[in-house]
Amino acid sequence: MSISQAMQSGVSGLMANSTAVSRISYNIANSDTYGFRRSFAQMLTAGTSVPMGAMQGSGVRAEVTHQNNKDGTTLSTGVSTNLAVSGNGFFAVTRGVNTGGGEQDHYLTRAGDFQPDSEGYLRNASGQYLAGFPYDETGSLGVVDRNQFSGLQTVRIAEMSIAGNPTTEMTLSGNLPSQETGLATPGDPFVSSIEYFTSLGAAERLQFSWQPSATDNEWQLELTDSDGNTYGSLTATFNDSGPLAGTPSAYSAVTSTATAPAAFAFNAATGVATVTIDNGTTPQTITVDMGAPNTFSGLSQFSGEYVPLVGNANGTQSGSLARAEISNDGIVYGIFDNGMRRALYQIPLATVPNPNGLLTADNSTFLVGEDSGAFTLSEAGTGTAGEITGGAIESSNVDIAEELTQLIQKQRAFSSNAKIITTADEMLDETVRLKR
């Protein structure tokens, strides 16, 4: 190697180590940036071809490499829409709301500090909008192509309502005090009510009034609605002795006072009443199970206190979105004020065969490149995809101690290469003086 080549090698060393110091500085500057991925300069030998196909070393060059496959520390924030990835995968984001469906419109990031904007769309501090697959009202994703971005929509958590489910059945249980029957002058009725829901999600109530009879162990039931409309009545007789004491022995004297299309019917063999409520074009039908005769499945009559009748009624009231929750598999659930919980979106994790081969963009985002391989929008927690933690963010994967150690090493290497240049300069100067 000539003196001139030695000087060129020194220059290449200065340039390569300058690039390395630049990467280290970049890492240190972003050590507190959420979701930041460390990059570093890897030193590679540079050479030139010589006759006979051999290579002659001529210096060094720096190849910038990204460390995208190393996790940062997960930090709890308590903000339900903040998301952190543990393991492999990136969030798919866009720079606008529902902007395009092509690969050129979507970016990959680990910066999960998402919060709703003024319209409820989830956006991180860099202005990137989170994308996910939407569920329909039946809770289905439908047909999803996980090798394209076209099926994604911007995740929105805003004011929304959910239709209720009308009540179709209810059951009664409780105790009627036996000492109240058989009196010459029976006391006041015992009244309780059960809430039910209409087809429009409105909450109404059915009222049950139990009047003790002058006959021992006998009660008259009158069923009305919250507006005071009477649907019907019946007589219930209870066993007063034997192994079935306290259970209904028979139901009789069933009377319907409802005006069509409202109706009241009762099956004495099963203890089930059918109430048809005129509250729409199509009347609502509710079955009320009071318990079959001679069974301990519903009503009871024992001496003691009156236990208010309670009923388990199905159906739900219409509701408004109260908050959102995100599971480890990336499903965004809407929690409504009527107690219902419904899946709204599935947040996929974009995985590639070589995460370190992704192209770097601004704001801690990446693009799929030739070296990364094709992407797959995987369901979190399945296959090679990692898991999503709600209420947390991922910190930078930069280790300050490692970066400072590298900085010292590159500084030493830079000084050594500078020494090569000054030494080669002295040698050239000495060579020039040989002529004198």
Secondary structure, DSSP 8 states (H G I E B T S, - for coil): --HHHHHHHHHHHHHHHHHHHHHHHHHHHTTTSTT--EEEEEEEEEEEE-GGG-EEEEEEEEEEEEETTS---EEE---TT-EEEESS-BEEEESSTT--SSGGGEEEE-----EE-TTSBEE-TTS-EEEEEE--TTS---S--TT-STT-EE-B--S-EE--B---EEEEEEEEEGGGSS-SS----EEEEEEEE-TTS-EEEEEEEEEE-SSTTEEEEEEEETT--EEEEEEEEE--SSTTTTSEEEEEEEEE---TT-EEEEETTTTEEEEEE--SSS-EEEEEE---TTSSSSEEEESS--EEEEEEE--B--EEEEEEEE-TT-EEEEEETTS-EEEEEE--EEE-S-GGG-EE-STTEEE--TTT---EEE-TTSTT--EEEETEEE-----HHHHHHHHHHHHHHHHHHHHHHHHHHHHHHHHHHTT-
